[in-house]
């Protein structure tokens, strides 16, 4: 059964796509205004190539039908409300159903959201890498760093033989690291 567009009140067309997990996802698009309806969570998991294929950016004024007035959820028949997310409201306006959590995006907003999502993921990856590098830098000069490198989860280290082995291994590793860093001449 097709759903009615929250803006135009005509039957929408189903678009079949894939999620990032390769599962099938069905979203709805209005053939008149070009907007998209996403059932709960579909917007977050659908592959960006669907946005590139079916959505187009619009000029800064938007379309005449893009004003958020009296939009009705195609599932629950309740008025949609504007999603209040300070980070997203600078980019786009998403209408959401307070009951089923379905979301409506006007023409151009689907593509904008997927671009924003991609940038946010890349930014998070960079921040994680910088945080990991900083933690490693802090840890490198500490005894904990060497204890971590020398730890062997499969062998108990309680005997004097094991202690001597670890000491020798640590000396060899330090010599190799200094050699690699150019601090020693062979």
Backbone as a ProteinNet text record, in pm:
[ID]
protein_1_A
[PRIMARY]
XXXXXXXXXXXXXXXXXXXXXXXXXXXXXXXXXXXXXXXXXXXXXXXXXXXXXXXXXXXXXXXXXXXXXXXXXXXXXXXXXXXXXXXXXXXXXXXXXXXXXXXXXXXXXXXXXXXXXXXXXXXXXXXXXXXXXXXXXXXXXXXXXXXXXXXXXXXXXXXXXXXXXXXXXXXXXXXXXXXXXXXXXX
[TERTIARY]
84.7	0	88.5	63.7	146.4	101.8	195	170.6	144.9	71.1	42.7	154.9	195.1	296.9	249	330.3	289.8	263.2	318.5	303.7	193.5	202.3	111.7	-14.8	-12.7	-124.5	-158	-54.5	-73.7	6.6	-24.6	49.7	195.9	282.4	426	469.9	584.5	644.2	747.1	748.7	848.5	980	1087.5	1222.7	1289.1	1346.8	1414.5	1563.4	1622.6	1765.5	1826.4	1952.7	2022.3	2073.2	2080.1	2139	2289	2362.8	2507.2	2540.3	2444.6	2464.6	2420.8	2389.3	2343.6	2201.8	2129.1	1988.4	1905.3	1791.3	1703.1	1622.3	1606.9	1531.6	1436.4	1313.3	1215	1184.2	1205.5	1168.2	1065.6	1000.5	894.8	934.1	904.6	933.6	809	783.6	670.9	714.6	633.3	667.3	639.9	561.4	528.4	631.9	653.5	744.5	887.1	905.4	1039.5	1089.4	1004.8	1045.3	1048.9	1108.3	1127.6	1068.9	1007.6	960.3	1045.9	1096	1176.6	1107.5	1077.9	1026.4	1139.1	1105.9	1199.8	1336.7	1441.3	1583.1	1629.5	1541.4	1583.9	1680.1	1659	1744.3	1889.7	1911	2046.1	2122.9	2051	2119.8	2123.6	2043.5	2036.7	2165.5	2204.3	2328.5	2321.5	2431.1	2432.3	2409.4	2438.1	2419.5	2272.4	2180.2	2036.7	2006.9	2065.9	2046.4	2102.3	2220.3	2282.5	2199.3	2134.5	2056.5	1919.8	1852.7	1713.7	1690.2	1786.8	1764.7	1849.4	1803.7	1880.2	1876.4	1984.5	1988.2	1897.4	1841.8	1754.7	1820	1766.4	1824.4	1799.7	1859.1	1855	1713	1622.6	1485.9	1404.6	1447.8	1371.8	1256.4	1169	1053.1	934.5	833.2	717.2	647.4	653.8	587.1	670.5	788.5	876.9	849	747.7	715.9	652	702.4	653.1	519	412.3	281	186.9	125.1	23.7	69.7	190.9	240	190.4	138.9	77.2	159.1	182.5	255.2	175.2	239.3	167.6	133.8	198.4	170	63.8	82	-0.7	-109.1	-102.4	-195.4	-187.2	-71.1	-48.3	33.2	19.6	101.8	250.8	333.8	477.8	530.8	636.8	701.2	843.2	898.4	1033.1	1134.3	1227.8	1333.2	1424.8	1446.1	1529.5	1668.1	1757	1896.1	1980.2	2048.8	2121.9	2224.6	2284.7	2384.9	2319.8	2206.2	2138.3	2058.8	2003	1914.9	1989.9	2121.7	2199.8	2200	2185.4	2197.4	2061.3	1970.6	1841.7	1738.8	1613.4	1505.2	1437.5	1437.7	1376.6	1247.6	1139.4	1011.5	1001.9	954.1	950.3	813.4	772.2	647.2	677.7	605.5	634	595.5	514.9	471.8	558.4	566.1	638.9	784.1	822.1	957.5	998.2	898.6	927.5	972.9	1046	1101.7	1072.8	1045.4	1021.7	1134.6	1192.1	1293.2	1245.3	1251.4	1214.2	1318.8	1282.3	1373.1	1506.7	1615	1749.2	1804.2	1716.1	1762.5	1819.6	1771.7	1824.8	1972.7	2002.8	2141	2225.3	2171.7	2243.7	2272.5	2173.8	2193.5	2302.9	2301.7	2402	2542.1	2553.9	2683.1	2728	2635	2664.8	2708	2636.5	2667.4	2808.7	2843	2974.8	3084.6	3063.1	3160.8	3176.8	3065.4	3069.5	3147.3	3129.1	3201.7	3351.2	3386.8	3528.6	3590.8	3518.1	3567	3588.1	3496.5	3509.2	3629.3	3653.9	3770.2	3899.5	3907.2	4027	4046	3937.3	3946.1	3989.9	3938.9	3979.8	4127.2	4174.7	4315.6	4405.3	4365	4444.1	4446.8	4333.3	4325	4412.7	4410	4492	4640.3	4677.9	4818.6	4865	4780.5	4815.6	4830.5	4740.2	4750.1	4875.8	4909.1	5030.5	5154.5	5153.6	5266.1	5286.3	5177.9	5185.6	5236.6	5195.9	5226.4	5368.2	5423.3	5551.3	5665.2	5670.4	5780.5	5758.8	5646.4	5615.8	5650.4	5661.3	5688.6	5570.4	5449.6	5330.3	5338.6	5395.9	5409.1	5493.4	5606.8	5694.8	5633.4	5561.8	5493.5	5389.1	5321.4	5221	5287.4	5397.3	5466.6	5522.7	5567.9	5632.1	5532.7	5408.3	5312.7	5283.4	5275.3	5242	5125.3	5005.8	4889.8	4889.8	4976	4974.4	5082.9	5169.5	5280.5	5291.1	5286	5302.6	5445.5	5461.9	5592.3	5639	5629.1	5661.3	5802	5868.2	5998.3	6108.7	6224.3	6339.2	6385.8	6367.3	6402.9	6319.6	6190.3	6102.5	6140.3	6174.9	6214.4	6341.1	6437	6561.3	6533.4	6445.6	6409.6	6345.7	6255.6	6187.3	6288.5	6380.3	6483.3	6568.1	6608.7	6688.4	6607.2	6482.2	6395.9	6374.4	6353.9	6335.6	6461	6577.5	6702.7	6716.6	6685	6693.5	6594.9	6471.7	6371.8	6414	6467.3	6515	6627.7	6720	6830.3	6777.2	6678.1	6619.5	6546.4	6472.7	6399.4	6497.6	6602	6702.3	6773.9	6798.5	6861.9	6771.6	6642.9	6546.7	6533.8	6533.7	6521.3	6651.1	6756.5	6882.3	6968.3	6937.5	7015.6	7143.4	7152.6	7270.9	7331	7457.5	7528.7	7575	7559	7601.2	7743.4
-118.7	0	124	213	333.4	434.5	519.2	620	754.2	840.5	974.3	1069.3	1152.9	1254.5	1349.7	1378.4	1470.5	1612.5	1650.4	1785.8	1792.4	1706.3	1712.9	1629.3	1533.9	1443.3	1354.6	1315.7	1219.7	1094.4	983.2	858.9	874.8	825.6	830.5	701.1	705.2	590.9	527.5	394.7	326.3	314.2	340.2	325.1	214.2	120.1	9	36.5	30.3	54	-41.1	-19.5	-103.3	-17.7	-81.6	-17.7	-42.4	23.2	3.4	-142	-212.6	-353.3	-447.8	-395.3	-469.2	-524.1	-485.7	-522.8	-433.2	-482.4	-406.1	-304.6	-185.5	-78.9	-18.8	6.5	70.2	208.5	310.5	445.6	495.3	605.7	659.2	798.4	827.7	959.1	1011.3	1139.6	1203.6	1244.3	1207.7	1240.9	1388	1455.4	1596.4	1690.9	1680.4	1774.1	1720.2	1589.2	1531	1499.3	1516.5	1487.6	1338	1301.4	1161	1132.7	1015.7	966.8	847.4	854.1	746.5	694.8	565.8	507.3	507.9	479.7	486.4	425.9	504.2	466.1	447.3	447.5	423.3	530.7	655	763.6	741	688	674.7	559	456	335.8	321.2	398.3	379.4	428.8	359.6	388.9	526.4	602.8	735.8	734.6	623.6	621.1	636	601.8	620.9	770.5	847.1	992.4	1051.4	1006.1	1057.7	1023.3	908.3	864.9	932.3	953.9	999.2	1142.7	1204.4	1339.6	1438.5	1561.6	1669.7	1789.8	1865	1985.6	2090.9	2175.1	2282.6	2415.3	2523.9	2654.6	2691.1	2797.3	2835.3	2859.8	2905.9	2933	2804.8	2694.6	2569.9	2570.6	2476.2	2467	2531.1	2575	2637.3	2544.8	2413.6	2319	2282.9	2342.9	2300.6	2369.8	2455.4	2520.3	2419.4	2408.7	2305.6	2341.3	2337.8	2370.1	2251.5	2212.2	2106.8	1977.9	1938.4	1812.2	1697.4	1593.1	1481.6	1354.3	1278.9	1152.7	1054.3	995.2	899	768.4	742.1	620.1	642.9	747.1	767.7	874.5	951.6	1061.3	1171.4	1183.6	1289.7	1401.6	1524.7	1633.4	1607.7	1635.5	1622	1744.2	1724.8	1835.5	1851.8	1970.8	1998.3	1941.8	1864.2	1806.2	1918.1	1927.5	2033.3	1977.8	1991.9	1951.8	2070.4	2136.1	2258.5	2237.9	2122.6	2096.2	2078.8	2011.7	1986.4	2106.6	2186.3	2295.4	2398.7	2403.2	2494	2444.4	2315.2	2253.8	2228.3	2167.3	2128.1	2116.7	2104.4	2089.3	1955.2	1874.1	1741.8	1743.8	1699.2	1685.4	1542.5	1526.4	1393.6	1368.3	1243.4	1204.2	1172.6	1232.3	1207	1065.5	996.1	861.7	752.1	745.8	635.9	671	797.4	848.3	841.9	837.6	850	991.8	1011.4	1143.2	1183.4	1312.1	1368.8	1465.3	1450.6	1543	1599	1730.4	1794.4	1765	1794.2	1774	1842.8	1769.8	1823.4	1796.1	1775.9	1755.3	1615.2	1517	1380.6	1380.3	1440.1	1448.5	1530.8	1641.5	1724.1	1644.7	1568.1	1492	1386.7	1315.2	1210.8	1272.1	1390	1459	1499.2	1551.4	1587.7	1464.3	1352.5	1228.9	1179.9	1186.2	1142.5	1230.4	1361.2	1453.9	1428.7	1402.4	1378.1	1249.8	1146.2	1020.3	1041.8	1114.4	1141.5	1223.6	1324	1407.7	1323.3	1232.6	1145.4	1053.2	1000.5	914.4	990.7	1115.4	1196.9	1227.2	1262.1	1291.5	1168.2	1051.4	927.1	899.2	919.8	895.5	992.5	1119.3	1217.3	1184.7	1143.8	1106.9	984.6	885.4	765.5	799.9	885.8	926	1002.1	1089	1164.8	1071.7	977	881.1	796.1	755.3	676.7	760.1	887.3	975.4	992	1008.2	1022.4	894	783	653.8	605.8	648	594.4	610.4	720.9	741.8	676.4	616.5	562.4	414.9	371.5	229.9	143.6	198.1	124.5	82.2	169	138.6	13.2	7.6	-107.5	-232	-214.9	-330.4	-384.5	-294.4	-336.7	-412.9	-357.9	-423.8	-559.6	-571	-693.5	-796.9	-757.5	-851.6	-965.5	-1083.8	-1204.2	-1270.4	-1262.2	-1314.1	-1466.6	-1535	-1680.9	-1742.1	-1659.3	-1713.6	-1642.6	-1715.4	-1648.9	-1595.8	-1480	-1415.1	-1406.9	-1513.4	-1507.7	-1556.1	-1630.6	-1686.9	-1588.1	-1607.9	-1520.8	-1537.6	-1657	-1681.7	-1594.5	-1586.5	-1503.8	-1357.4	-1314.1	-1175.7	-1143.4	-1233.8	-1213.9	-1209	-1298.6	-1301.2	-1168.6	-1117.5	-991	-877.5	-877.4	-772.6	-774.8	-892.9	-904.6	-862.4	-905.6	-870	-719.6	-658.7	-513.9	-442.4	-490.9	-430.2	-441.2	-556.7	-576.4	-484.7	-475.2	-388.5	-241.8	-198.3	-60	-34.9	-129.5	-115.2	-104.7	-190.3	-186.8	-55.2	-7.1	118.7	233.2	238.7	344.1	333.1	211.6	191.1	241.9	209.9	252.9	405	465.2	610.5	681.5	608.5	668.6	718	677.7	722.9	641.9	523.9	438.1	418.8	398.9	364.9	220.6	144.2	3.9	-6.5
0	0	0	-92.1	-99.4	6.8	41.4	144.9	79.1	150.5	99.5	137.8	44.9	69.2	178.5	279.5	385.3	335.7	222	168.9	63.6	-38.9	-154.3	-138.3	-47.2	-21.3	-142	-218.5	-327	-293.5	-360.8	-337	-376	-289.2	-316.9	-382.8	-449.3	-516	-423.7	-418.6	-336.6	-412.6	-339.9	-393.2	-313.7	-383.3	-317.7	-319	-202.3	-191.1	-91.1	-64.4	32.8	147.7	261.6	378.3	374	461.3	469.3	502	562.1	598.2	487.3	370.6	252.9	265.7	368.5	379.8	288.6	247.6	160.5	242.3	186.6	251.5	148.4	189.3	103.1	158.1	76.1	116.6	15.9	49.5	-36.1	-83.3	-212.3	-268.2	-338.3	-320.6	-387.4	-528.1	-627.3	-765.5	-797.3	-713.4	-739.2	-677	-546	-478.9	-465.6	-485.1	-479.6	-339.9	-239	-101.1	-72.9	42.4	79.5	217.3	231.8	361.2	402.4	526.8	583.2	707.9	710.5	833.8	936.7	1060.5	1173	1139.2	1152.7	1136.2	992.5	894	756.2	704.8	743	696.4	736.4	855	908.1	845	800.8	752.9	601.4	530	384.6	318.3	215.3	143.1	77.1	81.1	19.7	-131.5	-198.1	-343.5	-382	-293.1	-320.7	-327	-235.3	-237.2	-365.4	-405	-527.1	-650.4	-648.5	-763.6	-772.8	-658.8	-661.1	-616.4	-551.7	-500.6	-578.7	-583.3	-645.3	-553.8	-553.9	-472.5	-534.5	-448.6	-496	-460.3	-517.2	-486.9	-340.9	-295.5	-153.6	-102.9	-190	-144.5	-124.9	-182.3	-172.8	-271.3	-254.6	-342.8	-272.6	-346.6	-284.2	-184.2	-208.8	-120.4	1.8	15.1	123.1	256.2	260.4	387.8	482.8	608.1	700.9	764.7	686.2	740.2	723.1	828.9	826.1	757.8	782.9	727.2	814.2	750.9	821.9	798.2	904.2	894.4	809.7	707.9	624.9	696.8	809.8	886.6	993.2	1073.9	1193.8	1177	1069.9	1044.6	1151	1216.4	1314	1249.7	1298.6	1244	1271.6	1171.8	1188.5	1262.8	1337.2	1407.6	1354.3	1369.4	1322.7	1421	1370.7	1454.3	1500.8	1629.6	1687.5	1717.1	1622.8	1639.9	1596.4	1690.5	1655.3	1543.8	1538.9	1436.6	1299.5	1295.5	1168.3	1118.2	1209.4	1166.9	1083.5	1093.3	1008.6	864.5	845.3	713.2	650	727.1	672.5	784	742.8	839.2	815.4	919.9	910.4	990.9	926.3	995.4	1045.8	1169.5	1231.4	1294.3	1290.4	1355.3	1501.8	1594.2	1736	1780.9	1701.8	1741.3	1679.1	1546.3	1480.1	1449.1	1468.8	1443.1	1296.2	1208	1065.3	1036.3	925.5	894.8	751.5	734	602.5	570.1	449.6	400.8	267.7	255.4	129.9	23.8	-100.5	-213.2	-183.2	-204.7	-182.4	-43.4	53.5	191.4	214.6	141.2	154.5	115.3	2.5	-44.8	51.9	101.1	198.3	325.6	371.9	494.9	476.4	364.2	341.3	329	270.1	263.7	404	483.6	622.3	701.9	684.6	755.5	719.1	590	545	606.2	606.1	665.6	814.7	882.1	1026.3	1057.6	977.2	997.1	974.7	868	840.2	952.4	1001.6	1112.2	1237.8	1264.4	1382.6	1369.3	1248.1	1226.1	1252.8	1202.7	1223.5	1372	1440.3	1583.3	1662.3	1626.6	1693.3	1670.2	1547.2	1515.9	1592.4	1598.3	1673.4	1822.3	1875.5	2017.7	2046.3	1958	1976.1	1967.8	1871.6	1858.8	1982.7	2034.1	2155.4	2275.1	2289.6	2400.7	2389	2267.1	2246	2278.4	2235.4	2263.1	2414	2488.2	2633.4	2698.9	2643.8	2704	2671.5	2557	2511	2610.6	2679.5	2772.8	2908.1	2928.8	3061.1	3072.4	3195.3	3221.9	3178.4	3184.8	3143.6	2997	2914	2771.8	2752.5	2822	2806.3	2869.3	2978.9	3038.5	2941.7	2873.9	2776.2	2659.8	2607.5	2496.9	2536.6	2661.1	2705.2	2758.5	2776	2834.9	2738.3	2792.4	2716.4	2788.3	2733.8	2805.5	2818.7	2744.8	2745.7	2834	2891.2	2968.4	3102.2	3213.1	3342.7	3356.2	3417.7	3428.3	3572.6	3647.4	3789.5	3822.6	3738.1	3770.2	3738.4	3798.5	3772.2	3628.3	3573.9	3433.7	3340.7	3368.4	3286.6	3300.5	3420.3	3443.7	3365.5	3367.2	3292.7	3143.1	3095.3	2954	2912.8	2995.7	2966.3	2963.2	3059.7	3062.7	2937.7	2893.6	2771.6	2648.6	2643.7	2531.2	2526.6	2641.6	2648.2	2598.4	2636.1	2591.4	2439.6	2384.4	2239.9	2168.1	2218.5	2156.2	2161.7	2274.3	2285.8	2186.2	2173.2	2079.9	1936.3	1902.2	1768.4	1741	1838.5	1821.8	1801.3	1881.8	1866.7	1732.2	1687.3	1558.3	1446	1455.5	1353.7	1353.5	1470.3	1480.1	1444.9	1419.4	1377.9	1490.7	1612.6	1727.2	1744.5	1685.6	1697.1	1559.4	1557.1	1433.2	1443.4	1337.8	1338.4	1287.9
[MASK]
++++++++++++++++++++++++++++++++++++++++++++++++++++++++++++++++++++++++++++++++++++++++++++++++++++++++++++++++++++++++++++++++++++++++++++++++++++++++++++++++++++++++++++++++++++++++++

